[in-house]
Amino acid sequence: MFEGFVGQQQAARIVSFSVQAALKMGCMPDHMLFFGPPGLGKTTLARLVAQEVGARFVETAGNALTSVKDVLNILLSFKEPTVIFVDEIHRIPKNVEELLYSPMDEKVVRVVVGKHRTARVVKFELPDFTLIGATTKIHYLSKPFVSRFSIRVPFNYYSVEDIETIIRGALSSNGLSIAPEALRQIAVRCRGTPREALQLVRRLVEYGAINQVDDLQLHDVHELFKLLNVDEHGLSSLDRSYIAALASTFNGGPVGLRVISSSLGIDVQTVEGVVEPYLMMQGLVTITSRGRKLTQKGWAVYEGSIHS
């Protein structure tokens, strides 16, 4: 079960166990909450759950469920067992979040019809469904909401070896092969995320088409990274700008998130969700109670960049 899902062994084991149990008992799996950084396969695993249990798959996002009507439109639209996947579920407003309590607990929706003295509650029975929420910010969810997901699954960054497996398979499906040393150089620059890896694969396919190359070597990879402006640490121009600002403008920190975001002219969400996770994973930046701070390793990378 889930044989084609590379990486996230712990997450896959937890989900596979619950899916197998549900199939044995003839019901849908309990509600699941996937949490962790973006690009780690949460959506892919949710789709696999639906495939394994033979259920319909409905996908939406937290910022699309801004009213009670939005939720009712989804809950009352299906007649068969369904997996409802809500990405970035922490963006659901609290009043909408509370509407999901009864459906998750009892598989019913209660709707108030009419006004004042004529108002009455109409109850709708729902088919079996599994709600799978995905979030990069689990701390934004209320405790009552989190408690209704009996299966809570953390997602972690992928190992270089798992990223290599993903890249090799994606390249092979596009008719390309790659030398082991070239593959390693790509994998270490993928920020530990399959999404980054597959985006680089698309650039490699384009590179191969332009240069009529079907067996990628180390010099091909170096040429591509030079073109993409990605350095030997896997840092993009945005990453380097962040480090340079922290070092030169704020003397290494500590400095608040909003202040450094403003200095870069980039929104807080991009800095916090895209730039900082990789820099922290690489040990270049740390977050203290007073703000962001450059580590000794971060200083070394910065000094190396200004002398190169």
Phi and psi in degrees as a GROMACS rama.xvg file:
@    title "Ramachandran Plot"
@    xaxis  label "Phi"
@    yaxis  label "Psi"
@TYPE xy
60.3078  32.5101  PHE-2
-62.1258  -33.1395  GLU-3
-82.5286  0.268766  GLY-4
-90.7626  108.34  PHE-5
-85.3667  136.567  VAL-6
79.2112  -175.935  GLY-7
51.0615  47.9912  GLN-8
-58.3942  -42.8211  GLN-9
-63.4986  -46.8287  GLN-10
-61.2557  -43.959  ALA-11
-64.4238  -37.8943  ALA-12
-64.6597  -45.2024  ARG-13
-61.0651  -48.1134  ILE-14
-68.1803  -41.8989  VAL-15
-61.4419  -40.8788  SER-16
-58.8479  -47.0708  PHE-17
-67.7458  -37.268  SER-18
-67.1516  -43.7864  VAL-19
-60.8574  -42.7899  GLN-20
-62.8619  -42.2479  ALA-21
-62.8998  -41.5673  ALA-22
-63.9049  -40.4342  LEU-23
-64.0903  -37.3852  LYS-24
-89.7221  -4.01752  MET-25
70.271  36.3669  GLY-26
-139.222  177.785  CYS-27
-84.4112  151.09  MET-28
-63.6117  158.795  PRO-29
-64.3274  164.698  ASP-30
-65.6483  144.335  HIS-31
-125.416  145.258  MET-32
-123.821  116.771  LEU-33
-100.139  127.469  PHE-34
-137.646  144.77  PHE-35
153.511  179.645  GLY-36
-60.3866  161.97  PRO-37
-71.3489  156.989  PRO-38
80.222  18.0355  GLY-39
-105.804  7.61077  LEU-40
101.415  16.3771  GLY-41
-64.1984  -44.5825  LYS-42
-64.8659  -42.79  THR-43
-60.6614  -43.8725  THR-44
-66.9152  -36.0242  LEU-45
-63.4368  -41.7877  ALA-46
-62.2062  -39.335  ARG-47
-64.6979  -35.6841  LEU-48
-58.7261  -48.0122  VAL-49
-61.3675  -41.4439  ALA-50
-63.3823  -44.3273  GLN-51
-65.798  -35.4674  GLU-52
-94.5019  -0.0553424  VAL-53
67.8893  35.8816  GLY-54
-106.646  159.537  ALA-55
-67.6092  147.531  ARG-56
-117.343  121.849  PHE-57
-118.854  125.169  VAL-58
-116.875  134.381  GLU-59
-148.176  -176.458  THR-60
-130.391  154.578  ALA-61
-58.4929  -37.789  GLY-62
-75.6355  -4.4836  ASN-63
-92.781  -10.1221  ALA-64
-108.274  72.0623  LEU-65
-97.1817  -8.6999  THR-66
-139.901  164.126  SER-67
-59.0898  -37.4465  VAL-68
-61.104  -39.7489  LYS-69
-59.6252  -43.1305  ASP-70
-68.7563  -43.7831  VAL-71
-61.737  -38.119  LEU-72
-59.0733  -35.7765  ASN-73
-78.2041  -49.9648  ILE-74
-63.2965  -32.1353  LEU-75
-96.941  8.72142  LEU-76
-96.6651  -12.8412  SER-77
-113.183  148.031  PHE-78
-115.375  -6.7377  LYS-79
-125.356  166.471  GLU-80
-52.3242  134.857  PRO-81
-141.198  142.944  THR-82
-100.575  118.09  VAL-83
-101.798  116.855  ILE-84
-106.217  122.7  PHE-85
-116.216  107.138  VAL-86
-79.6301  148.599  ASP-87
48.871  51.9733  GLU-88
-65.4716  -17.3119  ILE-89
-67.9785  -11.3556  HIS-90
-84.4913  -3.99205  ARG-91
-70.127  131.431  ILE-92
-61.8975  153.591  PRO-93
-60.8807  -38.6646  LYS-94
-67.143  -33.2044  ASN-95
-73.4608  -40.1303  VAL-96
-55.8294  -45.0827  GLU-97
-65.6062  -28.6579  GLU-98
-63.2242  -25.5357  LEU-99
-79.5913  -12.1329  LEU-100
-58.9797  -52.4878  TYR-101
-63.6799  -45.0814  SER-102
-58.2563  -39.6642  PRO-103
-71.6081  -35.9647  MET-104
-80.9312  -44.0228  ASP-105
-121.924  -4.13699  GLU-106
59.1037  40.9203  LYS-107
-135.192  153.372  VAL-108
-119.661  128.618  VAL-109
-109.169  124.043  ARG-110
-121.115  132.48  VAL-111
-83.3818  122.978  VAL-112
-113.044  134.753  VAL-113
87.134  178.235  GLY-114
-132.618  152.78  LYS-115
54.293  -123.452  HIS-116
-69.3543  -25.0298  ARG-117
-89.3243  -1.92068  THR-118
-67.1645  140.324  ALA-119
-148.211  158.475  ARG-120
-98.4588  125.237  VAL-121
-106.369  130.035  VAL-122
-104.798  129.746  LYS-123
-112.439  124.963  PHE-124
-79.7755  136.654  GLU-125
-106.351  147.514  LEU-126
-64.418  166.993  PRO-127
-57.7461  136.136  ASP-128
-149.946  155.636  PHE-129
-119.029  123.326  THR-130
-93.2926  121.905  LEU-131
-114.429  114.979  ILE-132
-101.301  142.692  GLY-133
-123.801  136.314  ALA-134
-148.873  146.932  THR-135
-96.8132  -4.22202  THR-136
-138.723  71.7652  LYS-137
-62.1529  -27.2306  ILE-138
-69.505  -12.684  HIS-139
-78.8549  -17.2417  TYR-140
-83.9523  144.773  LEU-141
-71.6727  153.109  SER-142
-61.9683  -41.3874  LYS-143
-60.1737  -35.2084  PRO-144
-71.1594  -47.3005  PHE-145
-59.2415  -38.2206  VAL-146
-64.3726  -20.836  SER-147
-81.2407  -9.33014  ARG-148
-95.63  99.707  PHE-149
-74.0173  -16.3974  SER-150
-114.466  107.374  ILE-151
-114.749  120.304  ARG-152
-121.607  115.226  VAL-153
-79.847  142.771  PRO-154
-113.804  133.138  PHE-155
-118.719  164.692  ASN-156
-62.8756  149.005  TYR-157
-79.6852  151.67  TYR-158
-73.9432  159.858  SER-159
-59.3381  -37.4545  VAL-160
-64.901  -41.026  GLU-161
-66.8367  -39.1914  ASP-162
-63.0989  -39.0547  ILE-163
-60.4848  -42.2317  GLU-164
-60.6879  -43.0445  THR-165
-64.5803  -45.4501  ILE-166
-64.8449  -45.5395  ILE-167
-60.2096  -43.7269  ARG-168
-65.8221  -41.4203  GLY-169
-66.8742  -40.4733  ALA-170
-65.2632  -41.9704  LEU-171
-60.0237  -39.9745  SER-172
-67.3935  -17.0158  SER-173
-102.163  12.8807  ASN-174
76.6307  22.7401  GLY-175
-117.127  145.52  LEU-176
-115.736  167.379  SER-177
-149.034  141.443  ILE-178
-69.9268  145.948  ALA-179
-54.891  -42.9923  PRO-180
-68.8268  -31.5773  GLU-181
-70.8731  -40.1018  ALA-182
-61.1542  -42.6786  LEU-183
-64.1755  -40.3559  ARG-184
-63.081  -32.9578  GLN-185
-73.6081  -46.6045  ILE-186
-60.5988  -38.4762  ALA-187
-73.0231  -10.9413  VAL-188
-101.993  8.41214  ARG-189
-94.9183  11.1003  CYS-190
59.4777  20.2584  ARG-191
69.3026  18.77  GLY-192
-125.664  132.879  THR-193
-59.3685  -32.8585  PRO-194
-61.4955  -45.5477  ARG-195
-62.5436  -41.1605  GLU-196
-61.0796  -45.648  ALA-197
-70.6436  -29.8642  LEU-198
-66.9134  -40.6433  GLN-199
-66.869  -34.2141  LEU-200
-60.2861  -41.3915  VAL-201
-61.778  -39.3301  ARG-202
-67.186  -37.0233  ARG-203
-65.2918  -39.6631  LEU-204
-62.8576  -41.8857  VAL-205
-65.2884  -41.5961  GLU-206
-60.469  -45.2819  TYR-207
-61.9367  -39.0243  GLY-208
-67.3756  -43.4117  ALA-209
-67.223  -40.7741  ILE-210
-98.6792  5.20311  ASN-211
54.3571  50.1179  GLN-212
-117.351  130.262  VAL-213
-120.228  0.741824  ASP-214
-131.69  94.6724  ASP-215
-73.9694  132.974  LEU-216
-114.722  175.264  GLN-217
-60.3165  -40.2616  LEU-218
-66.237  -29.9578  HIS-219
-65.2677  -42.334  ASP-220
-65.8503  -43.4263  VAL-221
-61.3761  -40.0553  HIS-222
-63.6891  -41.8005  GLU-223
-66.4347  -43.5283  LEU-224
-66.4353  -33.2036  PHE-225
-63.1461  -41.2846  LYS-226
-65.3467  -39.7506  LEU-227
-82.9489  -5.35153  LEU-228
62.4984  41.6333  ASN-229
-109.026  126.695  VAL-230
-87.8169  -174.047  ASP-231
-69.4228  -16.184  GLU-232
-89.3511  -1.21297  HIS-233
81.2737  13.3931  GLY-234
-87.479  133.232  LEU-235
-84.2633  175.941  SER-236
-62.6919  -33.9392  SER-237
-67.4063  -41.9591  LEU-238
-59.7723  -44.5634  ASP-239
-67.2329  -35.2783  ARG-240
-63.9464  -40.0103  SER-241
-61.5716  -49.1707  TYR-242
-63.0921  -41.4904  ILE-243
-64.0795  -40.5387  ALA-244
-66.0367  -42.9604  ALA-245
-64.1596  -37.3258  LEU-246
-77.754  -52.4115  ALA-247
-85.7639  -39.7868  SER-248
-82.0886  -37.187  THR-249
-115.997  14.4785  PHE-250
54.6496  35.5529  ASN-251
88.5163  -4.89983  GLY-252
90.2653  -176.555  GLY-253
-77.9245  151.126  PRO-254
-146.807  147.849  VAL-255
-71.8748  156.127  GLY-256
-59.5993  -47.4703  LEU-257
-65.5363  -34.0289  ARG-258
-66.9528  -47.5637  VAL-259
-70.6053  -33.1632  ILE-260
-62.768  -43.0719  SER-261
-64.2104  -39.5036  SER-262
-65.6524  -29.8923  SER-263
-86.704  -14.9229  LEU-264
71.2018  31.28  GLY-265
-125.863  145.346  ILE-266
-67.1779  154.105  ASP-267
-59.1064  -40.3321  VAL-268
-61.3266  -39.7214  GLN-269
-66.9286  -44.3405  THR-270
-63.4798  -48.2531  VAL-271
-71.9058  -36.8608  GLU-272
-96.2427  -21.7072  GLY-273
-113.797  -48.8653  VAL-274
-80.5432  -54.5914  VAL-275
-66.1493  -38.0113  GLU-276
-55.974  -41.5581  PRO-277
-70.6792  -40.7538  TYR-278
-63.337  -36.7873  LEU-279
-71.7779  -39.1137  MET-280
-61.3791  -35.2416  MET-281
-83.1546  -2.9204  GLN-282
73.9942  24.7107  GLY-283
-92.3062  -26.6207  LEU-284
-135.473  144.704  VAL-285
-128.526  154.021  THR-286
-110.174  121.053  ILE-287
-108.94  178.566  THR-288
-65.6414  -18.9801  SER-289
-99.4247  -6.65946  ARG-290
135.197  -164.551  GLY-291
-80.143  141.719  ARG-292
-143.019  137.737  LYS-293
-77.2191  133.385  LEU-294
-83.4236  175.019  THR-295
-60.8711  -40.025  GLN-296
-65.2474  -38.6246  LYS-297
-63.0954  -40.8387  GLY-298
-61.5799  -40.342  TRP-299
-64.0125  -40.9883  ALA-300
-64.8651  -43.024  VAL-301
-62.6524  -47.4988  TYR-302
-64.6648  -34.6906  GLU-303
-65.3996  -35.5217  GLY-304
-71.6875  -34.288  SER-305
-80.7684  -15.3877  ILE-306
-101.208  -3.46286  HIS-307
